[in-house]
Amino acid sequence: IVTFTSSSTVKNFVHKLRGFDLTQFLNKVRIVCIGPITAQTAQGLGLSVHKTAEVYTIEGLIEAIV
């Protein structure tokens, strides 16, 4: 599981891993975002979001995971 808590964390993640084959890596993980803006950023950068927290807090993110 990879979690993102903000759009900036998504952008930094993708930036740091540029040059790597993200598709192969990300096919093996589930992406969970803290809210719809973060999910929209992730999707805009080509990531497939599996879940988005209903309550946009760390607790909500944990609930989305379990």
MMTF fields as JSON, N, C-alpha, C and O atoms, coordinates in Angstrom:
{
  "mmtfVersion": "1.0.0",
  "mmtfProducer": "UNKNOWN",
  "numBonds": 263,
  "numAtoms": 264,
  "numGroups": 66,
  "numChains": 1,
  "numModels": 1,
  "chainsPerModel": [1],
  "groupsPerChain": [66],
  "chainIdList": ["A"],
  "bondAtomList": [4, 2, 8, 6, 12, 10, 16, 14, 20, 18, 24, 22, 28, 26, 32, 30, 36, 34, 40, 38, 44, 42, 48, 46, 52, 50, 56, 54, 60, 58, 64, 62, 68, 66, 72, 70, 76, 74, 80, 78, 84, 82, 88, 86, 92, 90, 96, 94, 100, 98, 104, 102, 108, 106, 112, 110, 116, 114, 120, 118, 124, 122, 128, 126, 132, 130, 136, 134, 140, 138, 144, 142, 148, 146, 152, 150, 156, 154, 160, 158, 164, 162, 168, 166, 172, 170, 176, 174, 180, 178, 184, 182, 188, 186, 192, 190, 196, 194, 200, 198, 204, 202, 208, 206, 212, 210, 216, 214, 220, 218, 224, 222, 228, 226, 232, 230, 236, 234, 240, 238, 244, 242, 248, 246, 252, 250, 256, 254, 260, 258],
  "bondOrderList": [1, 1, 1, 1, 1, 1, 1, 1, 1, 1, 1, 1, 1, 1, 1, 1, 1, 1, 1, 1, 1, 1, 1, 1, 1, 1, 1, 1, 1, 1, 1, 1, 1, 1, 1, 1, 1, 1, 1, 1, 1, 1, 1, 1, 1, 1, 1, 1, 1, 1, 1, 1, 1, 1, 1, 1, 1, 1, 1, 1, 1, 1, 1, 1, 1],
  "groupList": [{"groupName": "ILE", "atomNameList": ["N", "CA", "C", "O"], "elementList": ["N", "C", "C", "O"], "formalChargeList": [0, 0, 0, 0], "bondAtomList": [1, 0, 2, 1, 3, 2], "bondOrderList": [1, 1, 2], "singleLetterCode": "I", "chemCompType": "L-PEPTIDE LINKING"}, {"groupName": "VAL", "atomNameList": ["N", "CA", "C", "O"], "elementList": ["N", "C", "C", "O"], "formalChargeList": [0, 0, 0, 0], "bondAtomList": [1, 0, 2, 1, 3, 2], "bondOrderList": [1, 1, 2], "singleLetterCode": "V", "chemCompType": "L-PEPTIDE LINKING"}, {"groupName": "THR", "atomNameList": ["N", "CA", "C", "O"], "elementList": ["N", "C", "C", "O"], "formalChargeList": [0, 0, 0, 0], "bondAtomList": [1, 0, 2, 1, 3, 2], "bondOrderList": [1, 1, 2], "singleLetterCode": "T", "chemCompType": "L-PEPTIDE LINKING"}, {"groupName": "PHE", "atomNameList": ["N", "CA", "C", "O"], "elementList": ["N", "C", "C", "O"], "formalChargeList": [0, 0, 0, 0], "bondAtomList": [1, 0, 2, 1, 3, 2], "bondOrderList": [1, 1, 2], "singleLetterCode": "F", "chemCompType": "L-PEPTIDE LINKING"}, {"groupName": "SER", "atomNameList": ["N", "CA", "C", "O"], "elementList": ["N", "C", "C", "O"], "formalChargeList": [0, 0, 0, 0], "bondAtomList": [1, 0, 2, 1, 3, 2], "bondOrderList": [1, 1, 2], "singleLetterCode": "S", "chemCompType": "L-PEPTIDE LINKING"}, {"groupName": "LYS", "atomNameList": ["N", "CA", "C", "O"], "elementList": ["N", "C", "C", "O"], "formalChargeList": [0, 0, 0, 0], "bondAtomList": [1, 0, 2, 1, 3, 2], "bondOrderList": [1, 1, 2], "singleLetterCode": "K", "chemCompType": "L-PEPTIDE LINKING"}, {"groupName": "ASN", "atomNameList": ["N", "CA", "C", "O"], "elementList": ["N", "C", "C", "O"], "formalChargeList": [0, 0, 0, 0], "bondAtomList": [1, 0, 2, 1, 3, 2], "bondOrderList": [1, 1, 2], "singleLetterCode": "N", "chemCompType": "L-PEPTIDE LINKING"}, {"groupName": "HIS", "atomNameList": ["N", "CA", "C", "O"], "elementList": ["N", "C", "C", "O"], "formalChargeList": [0, 0, 0, 0], "bondAtomList": [1, 0, 2, 1, 3, 2], "bondOrderList": [1, 1, 2], "singleLetterCode": "H", "chemCompType": "L-PEPTIDE LINKING"}, {"groupName": "LEU", "atomNameList": ["N", "CA", "C", "O"], "elementList": ["N", "C", "C", "O"], "formalChargeList": [0, 0, 0, 0], "bondAtomList": [1, 0, 2, 1, 3, 2], "bondOrderList": [1, 1, 2], "singleLetterCode": "L", "chemCompType": "L-PEPTIDE LINKING"}, {"groupName": "ARG", "atomNameList": ["N", "CA", "C", "O"], "elementList": ["N", "C", "C", "O"], "formalChargeList": [0, 0, 0, 0], "bondAtomList": [1, 0, 2, 1, 3, 2], "bondOrderList": [1, 1, 2], "singleLetterCode": "R", "chemCompType": "L-PEPTIDE LINKING"}, {"groupName": "GLY", "atomNameList": ["N", "CA", "C", "O"], "elementList": ["N", "C", "C", "O"], "formalChargeList": [0, 0, 0, 0], "bondAtomList": [1, 0, 2, 1, 3, 2], "bondOrderList": [1, 1, 2], "singleLetterCode": "G", "chemCompType": "PEPTIDE LINKING"}, {"groupName": "ASP", "atomNameList": ["N", "CA", "C", "O"], "elementList": ["N", "C", "C", "O"], "formalChargeList": [0, 0, 0, 0], "bondAtomList": [1, 0, 2, 1, 3, 2], "bondOrderList": [1, 1, 2], "singleLetterCode": "D", "chemCompType": "L-PEPTIDE LINKING"}, {"groupName": "GLN", "atomNameList": ["N", "CA", "C", "O"], "elementList": ["N", "C", "C", "O"], "formalChargeList": [0, 0, 0, 0], "bondAtomList": [1, 0, 2, 1, 3, 2], "bondOrderList": [1, 1, 2], "singleLetterCode": "Q", "chemCompType": "L-PEPTIDE LINKING"}, {"groupName": "CYS", "atomNameList": ["N", "CA", "C", "O"], "elementList": ["N", "C", "C", "O"], "formalChargeList": [0, 0, 0, 0], "bondAtomList": [1, 0, 2, 1, 3, 2], "bondOrderList": [1, 1, 2], "singleLetterCode": "C", "chemCompType": "L-PEPTIDE LINKING"}, {"groupName": "PRO", "atomNameList": ["N", "CA", "C", "O"], "elementList": ["N", "C", "C", "O"], "formalChargeList": [0, 0, 0, 0], "bondAtomList": [1, 0, 2, 1, 3, 2], "bondOrderList": [1, 1, 2], "singleLetterCode": "P", "chemCompType": "L-PEPTIDE LINKING"}, {"groupName": "ALA", "atomNameList": ["N", "CA", "C", "O"], "elementList": ["N", "C", "C", "O"], "formalChargeList": [0, 0, 0, 0], "bondAtomList": [1, 0, 2, 1, 3, 2], "bondOrderList": [1, 1, 2], "singleLetterCode": "A", "chemCompType": "L-PEPTIDE LINKING"}, {"groupName": "GLU", "atomNameList": ["N", "CA", "C", "O"], "elementList": ["N", "C", "C", "O"], "formalChargeList": [0, 0, 0, 0], "bondAtomList": [1, 0, 2, 1, 3, 2], "bondOrderList": [1, 1, 2], "singleLetterCode": "E", "chemCompType": "L-PEPTIDE LINKING"}, {"groupName": "TYR", "atomNameList": ["N", "CA", "C", "O"], "elementList": ["N", "C", "C", "O"], "formalChargeList": [0, 0, 0, 0], "bondAtomList": [1, 0, 2, 1, 3, 2], "bondOrderList": [1, 1, 2], "singleLetterCode": "Y", "chemCompType": "L-PEPTIDE LINKING"}],
  "groupTypeList": [0, 1, 2, 3, 2, 4, 4, 4, 2, 1, 5, 6, 3, 1, 7, 5, 8, 9, 10, 3, 11, 8, 2, 12, 3, 8, 6, 5, 1, 9, 0, 1, 13, 0, 10, 14, 0, 2, 15, 12, 2, 15, 12, 10, 8, 10, 8, 4, 1, 7, 5, 2, 15, 16, 1, 17, 2, 0, 16, 10, 8, 0, 16, 15, 0, 1],
  "groupIdList": [1, 2, 3, 4, 5, 6, 7, 8, 9, 10, 11, 12, 13, 14, 15, 16, 17, 18, 19, 20, 21, 22, 23, 24, 25, 26, 27, 28, 29, 30, 31, 32, 33, 34, 35, 36, 37, 38, 39, 40, 41, 42, 43, 44, 45, 46, 47, 48, 49, 50, 51, 52, 53, 54, 55, 56, 57, 58, 59, 60, 61, 62, 63, 64, 65, 66],
  "secStructList": [7, 3, 3, 3, 1, 1, 2, 2, 2, 2, 2, 2, 2, 2, 2, 2, 6, 6, 6, 1, 7, 2, 2, 2, 2, 2, 6, 6, 1, 7, 3, 3, 3, 1, 1, 2, 2, 2, 2, 2, 2, 2, 2, 2, 6, 6, 7, 7, 7, 7, 3, 3, 7, 1, 1, 1, 1, 2, 2, 2, 2, 2, 2, 2, 2, 7],
  "xCoordList": [0.854, 0.0, 0.9, 1.868, 0.552, 1.196, 0.115, -0.94, 0.379, -0.597, -0.063, 1.137, -0.986, -0.64, -1.527, -2.744, -0.903, -1.641, -1.805, -2.432, -1.248, -1.406, -0.969, -0.287, -1.374, -0.95, 0.563, 1.173, 1.166, 2.622, 3.359, 4.42, 2.824, 3.489, 3.399, 4.327, 2.291, 2.158, 3.196, 3.923, 3.256, 4.189, 5.633, 6.415, 5.997, 7.364, 7.678, 8.781, 6.735, 6.909, 7.207, 8.175, 6.373, 6.548, 7.863, 8.576, 8.184, 9.43, 10.654, 11.582, 10.656, 11.804, 11.987, 13.103, 10.902, 10.983, 11.0, 10.894, 11.132, 11.189, 12.424, 13.465, 12.289, 13.364, 13.193, 13.81, 12.361, 12.05, 10.757, 9.942, 10.572, 9.332, 8.269, 8.1, 7.557, 6.537, 5.393, 4.801, 5.073, 3.948, 4.147, 3.241, 5.315, 5.587, 5.55, 4.987, 6.136, 6.146, 4.739, 4.328, 4.008, 2.701, 1.623, 0.575, 1.853, 0.905, 0.861, -0.081, 1.868, 1.965, 1.485, 1.45, 1.113, 0.695, -0.681, -1.161, -1.305, -2.581, -2.319, -1.588, -2.921, -2.736, -3.992, -5.106, -3.786, -4.887, -4.565, -3.465, -5.542, -5.349, -6.237, -7.306, -5.777, -6.488, -7.755, -8.667, -7.829, -9.01, -9.068, -8.15, -10.145, -10.362, -9.368, -9.05, -8.881, -7.9, -6.595, -5.994, -6.169, -4.958, -5.142, -4.235, -6.299, -6.587, -6.572, -6.053, -7.133, -7.158, -5.733, -5.42, -4.886, -3.487, -2.805, -2.099, -3.015, -2.404, -2.861, -2.045, -4.143, -4.671, -4.142, -3.85, -4.017, -3.482, -2.036, -1.577, -1.319, 0.071, 0.189, 1.285, -0.949, -0.944, -1.018, -0.831, -1.288, -1.39, -2.831, -3.769, -2.995, -4.321, -4.647, -4.004, -5.648, -6.033, -7.066, -8.097, -6.787, -7.689, -8.761, -9.899, -8.404, -9.369, -9.033, -7.885, -10.077, -9.929, -10.666, -11.783, -10.044, -10.671, -11.97, -12.057, -12.968, -14.245, -14.147, -14.761, -13.37, -13.084, -11.625, -10.752, -11.351, -10.034, -9.062, -8.556, -8.818, -7.89, -7.03, -7.293, -5.999, -5.177, -6.038, -5.876, -6.948, -7.843, -8.705, -8.917, -9.192, -9.983, -9.164, -9.666, -7.909, -7.01, -6.808, -6.815, -6.629, -6.477, -7.741, -7.661, -8.894, -10.166, -10.28, -10.811, -9.792, -9.848, -8.946, -9.198, -7.9, -6.954, -7.489, -7.357, -8.093, -8.533, -9.936, -10.427],
  "yCoordList": [-1.173, 0.0, 1.236, 1.327, 2.177, 3.489, 4.5, 4.526, 5.337, 6.355, 7.734, 8.0, 8.599, 9.987, 10.882, 10.701, 11.852, 12.743, 14.149, 15.003, 14.391, 15.701, 15.599, 14.655, 16.586, 16.626, 16.764, 16.203, 17.508, 17.683, 16.368, 16.146, 15.495, 14.198, 13.342, 12.596, 13.444, 12.711, 13.229, 12.447, 14.537, 15.14, 14.799, 14.469, 14.872, 14.54, 13.073, 12.74, 12.193, 10.755, 10.48, 9.793, 11.019, 10.796, 11.417, 10.819, 12.598, 13.273, 12.453, 12.28, 11.955, 11.189, 9.869, 9.359, 9.319, 8.018, 8.117, 7.101, 9.328, 9.442, 8.695, 8.675, 8.099, 7.278, 5.805, 4.947, 5.506, 4.123, 3.725, 4.582, 2.438, 1.945, 1.875, 0.841, 2.974, 3.033, 2.075, 1.551, 1.838, 0.966, -0.415, -0.955, -0.985, -2.322, -2.323, -3.236, -1.321, -1.228, -1.02, -1.702, -0.088, 0.28, -0.76, -0.732, -1.667, -2.763, -3.689, -4.467, -3.612, -4.497, -3.848, -4.501, -2.569, -1.867, -1.253, -1.066, -0.944, -0.242, 1.172, 1.379, 2.129, 3.53, 4.03, 3.879, 4.63, 5.189, 6.66, 7.0, 7.529, 8.972, 9.511, 8.969, 10.584, 11.178, 11.909, 12.083, 12.334, 13.065, 13.175, 12.736, 13.761, 13.809, 14.691, 14.391, 15.745, 16.596, 15.828, 15.864, 15.14, 14.324, 13.206, 12.926, 12.569, 11.504, 12.045, 11.392, 13.223, 13.841, 14.127, 13.911, 14.604, 14.85, 13.549, 13.492, 12.508, 11.206, 10.677, 10.219, 10.739, 10.262, 11.094, 10.559, 12.391, 13.269, 12.968, 13.269, 12.373, 11.985, 10.523, 9.965, 9.912, 8.557, 7.441, 6.278, 7.763, 6.729, 6.25, 7.022, 4.994, 4.412, 4.384, 3.675, 5.158, 5.257, 4.185, 4.09, 3.382, 2.299, 2.747, 2.281, 3.654, 4.151, 5.582, 6.02, 6.297, 7.649, 7.695, 7.19, 8.296, 8.397, 9.189, 10.18, 8.745, 9.463, 10.683, 11.716, 10.556, 11.672, 12.035, 11.17, 13.296, 13.709, 13.986, 15.097, 12.941, 13.006, 11.749, 10.825, 11.718, 10.511, 9.341, 8.219, 9.601, 8.539, 8.023, 6.817, 8.928, 8.533, 7.734, 6.792, 8.105, 7.369, 5.949, 4.993, 5.815, 4.487, 3.665, 2.482, 4.273, 3.572, 3.086, 2.003, 3.869, 3.472, 2.274, 1.496, 2.135, 1.034, -0.268, -1.327, -0.193, -1.422, -1.817, -2.827],
  "zCoordList": [0.0, 0.0, 0.0, 0.756, -0.866, -0.875, -0.535, -1.168, 0.468, 0.85, 0.497, 0.573, 0.112, -0.17, 0.675, 0.727, 1.336, 2.225, 1.66, 2.288, 0.489, -0.153, -1.605, -2.003, -2.381, -3.78, -3.895, -4.805, -2.978, -3.048, -2.803, -3.386, -1.959, -1.755, -3.008, -3.321, -3.724, -4.988, -5.984, -6.598, -6.136, -7.097, -6.755, -7.647, -5.482, -5.067, -5.295, -5.727, -5.014, -5.233, -6.704, -7.031, -7.583, -9.021, -9.491, -10.298, -8.999, -9.385, -8.971, -9.761, -7.749, -7.251, -7.997, -8.095, -8.517, -9.187, -10.707, -11.394, -11.237, -12.696, -13.197, -12.54, -14.338, -14.879, -14.543, -15.175, -13.555, -13.209, -13.908, -14.25, -14.117, -14.712, -13.624, -12.977, -13.425, -12.379, -12.635, -11.69, -13.891, -14.212, -13.614, -12.98, -13.81, -13.283, -11.755, -11.151, -11.136, -9.677, -9.13, -8.191, -9.709, -9.169, -9.437, -8.793, -10.364, -10.572, -9.368, -9.214, -8.519, -7.357, -6.065, -5.022, -6.121, -4.908, -5.086, -6.204, -3.96, -3.962, -3.463, -2.494, -4.133, -3.77, -3.075, -3.577, -1.907, -1.123, -0.865, -0.429, -1.143, -0.98, 0.131, 0.41, 0.757, 1.884, 1.451, 2.259, 0.212, -0.24, -1.751, -2.444, -2.268, -3.714, -4.473, -5.624, -3.875, -4.56, -4.752, -5.825, -3.708, -3.788, -4.803, -5.586, -4.798, -5.763, -7.187, -8.093, -7.389, -8.716, -9.202, -10.373, -8.317, -8.669, -9.061, -10.067, -8.27, -8.554, -9.91, -10.71, -10.161, -11.434, -12.592, -13.662, -12.385, -13.417, -13.765, -14.867, -12.82, -13.049, -13.476, -13.52, -13.79, -14.331, -13.32, -13.676, -12.06, -11.036, -10.92, -11.119, -10.602, -10.42, -8.929, -8.156, -8.54, -7.131, -6.815, -7.482, -5.801, -5.43, -4.451, -4.517, -3.538, -2.55, -2.179, -2.257, -1.772, -1.241, 0.089, 0.204, 1.083, 2.403, 2.312, 1.586, 3.051, 3.099, 4.005, 3.739, 5.076, 5.979, 5.733, 5.815, 5.432, 4.958, 6.1, 6.26, 6.887, 8.018, 7.994, 7.224, 8.841, 8.946, 9.409, 8.93, 10.335, 10.804, 9.645, 9.514, 8.819, 7.654, 6.663, 6.049, 6.507, 5.621, 6.14, 5.364, 7.444, 8.049, 7.835, 7.504, 8.018, 7.792, 6.351, 6.104, 5.407, 3.998, 3.718, 2.798, 4.517, 4.321, 4.907, 4.293, 6.091, 6.774, 6.447, 6.951]
}
